[in-house]
Amino acid sequence: MSTPAEFLTAYNSLGIQYAADFASASAATGIPASVLAAQLYQESTFGTQPGNGGGPAQFLSSTAQSLGYTQAQLQNPTTAIDAMAKYDAQLQQQTGSLTGALQAYSGNAYPNYANTIEQNATALDTAQGSSSTALQSIPDAPVGAGTANPTVSDQTGAPSFSITDPIPWLKYEGLNLLLIFGGVAGVAIAFASMFHMSPVDVVAASAE
């Protein structure tokens, strides 16, 4: 079994030419591209050591036929990668895990087969700055951004604003004051028309 360093060296010189094939097969089956890369390396060092004639993915004739392929078709690396991913997906459904699928792919002949592939896949993910298993969290908004949060309100139902930026608060309260003064002016005009007084006299009389 290989080490992650040996795998990465081989991937950068041999496996990288199949990067698009790994990505395409991964999109079709859900098997991570890094796992497919590590698996093809494990099976035949990216097709350079095909072994028993089963092609880059080392398929037995019976397995190839069950998947709808001929041994001749599986000599093509792109076809072999597609078939390998499909078979992994089938085995994953049967065993309930990707680790179980990988181990079953090898016929359980090599105890560390799945573990080696997963270690090499993790090394490739790390080298490429990605992850096939980790969930990516959405970063929180910066503290004190100074903008209203439309989903949060205080007990009065008014929008909540950051105390580090008073401008939105002033705009909100200024609107309230404008509405209040507008209401007072409207009442003054109404009384003025009823009692033949000027709006200024009405306001002055109400203040006494």
N, C-alpha and C positions, 0 to 999 in steps of 0.2 A: 504494500500500500504506500501511496505517495505522501509527501509532506505538503502543506499549503505553499511553501516557497517554491517547491518543484512544480507544483501545479500552475502557479502564477507565471513562472518562467515559460512553461509550455503554452499557456493560454496566450501570452503576449506575442509569441512567435508563430503559433499554429492555430490556436482556437479562435483568435480574434476575427479571422476571416469568415467565421460562421456566426458572428454576433447577431446579424439580422435574422438568421434562421432560428437562433435560440429565442429571440424576442418574439418572432411570429408564432412559433410553437407554444410559447408561454401564454401569449394572448388568446390562443385558441383553446388551451386546456387548463390554464390556471397553475401549471407547474412553473415555479420560478425559473427564469432564464439562467440564473447563476447555477441552479441545481442541474439543469440540463447540460450546461457547459462542463461542470465537474463530473457528471455521469459519463459523458462522451469521452472525457479524458480517462476516466477510470476503465472504460470498456476497451478503448483502442488507441489511447494517446492521440485523440482527434483524428482517427482514421489512418494513422501511420503504422499501426500494428493490428490489423484486422483479425489475426488469429485463425480461428477455425473456418473462415469463409462466410461468417454471418454478417459481414459488412461492418461499418464503423460502430454500430450499436450492438453487434454480436447477437443477432436474433437467430434462434433455432427455426428450422423450416416450419415446424408445426405452429409456433407462435406467430410467425410471419403470415401464414395462411389464415390464422384466426383473426388477424387484423386486416386482412384483405390485400396483403402485399406478397410479391414474389421475392425470392432471394436476390434475383437480378436487380429488382427495383431498389432494394435496400443497400445496394453497393453505393448508391448515390448519397452523399452526406446529408444533403437537404432533406431527402425523403426519409433517411434513417432517423434524423432528428425529429421529424414530425411523428414517425411511428413510435419512437421512444417516448415522446411526450404523451401520446395517446395511450400507450400501454401503462405508463406511470399513473395516468389519471384513472384508468380502469382498476389498477391494483390499489390505488388510494381509496376508491370506493369500497373495495372488498375488505381491505385491512383496517380502514378507519383512520389512517394517518399516512403522511408522506414518508416518514421513517419506515413504517411497515411496508409501504409500496416499494421503496428502494431495496429493502432487504429481500422482498419476494422476487424482485426483478433478477436478482442474482441467484435465485433458487435456493436461498439461504446457505449457499456454499461457502460464503466468506463472512465470518462473524462481524467484522469491522467495515463491511462494504458501505452500509448506509451512513455510519458515523464518519467515515473518511470523506464521502461525498458532501455531507453537510458541513464539515469543517472547511473543505476547499471552497464550497459555495459562499460560506461566510467570509472567507478571506477575499474572494473576488468582490463581494458586495462592499466590503470595507475599502478595498483598493479603488473601487469606482465611486465611493461616496454615497452608496445607496444601501437599502436593506430590503430583503425579500420577506421579512417577518415582522419587523418592528412597526408599530403604529406611529404615524407622524401626527403630533399634536399641533393645533392651530395656536400661534403665539398670541398672548394677551395683548390688548391695546396698551400703549404707553401710559403710565400714570400721569395725571395732570394734563391730558391732551387739550382741555379747554373747549370741548364741544359737548353739545347735549347728547345724552343717551336716549334715543327714542323708545327704548324698551323699559326704562326705569323711571319711576315717578315717586314723589313723596306722598304723604298722607292726604294732601289736598288735591292731588291729581296734577299738580304743576310739574313741568319737566325738571329734572335734576341736572344741575350744572356743576362743573368742577370749581371748587372755591379758589383755585389758583388762577383763574381767569374770570374776573367779574363782568366782563363786557357782555356776555350773553345774558347774565342776570339783570344788568341795567336795562338792556333792550326789552326784556320781558316785563320788568316792573314799570318801565317807562310807558309801555303800551297800556298797562292797567291804569296808570295815572291819567293818561290821555283820555281813556274811556270815561273815567270819573268826572274830569273837568268838562268833557263834552256833555255828560248827562246834566250837570249843574247848569250849564249854559242853556240847554234845551228847556229846562224847567223855568229858568228866569225869563226866557223869551215868551213862554206860554203864559205865565202870570202877567207879564207886561201887556200882552195883547188883551187880557181879560179886564185889567184895571186901568188901562190907558196910562201905564207908567213905562219908563225906560228900563231896560234890563239891568242897568247899573243900579237904579233906585230899588229894584226888587231885591238884588243881592244885598244892598246896604241895609234894607229893612229886615231881611232875614237874619242878619248878623246882630241886630239890636236885641 
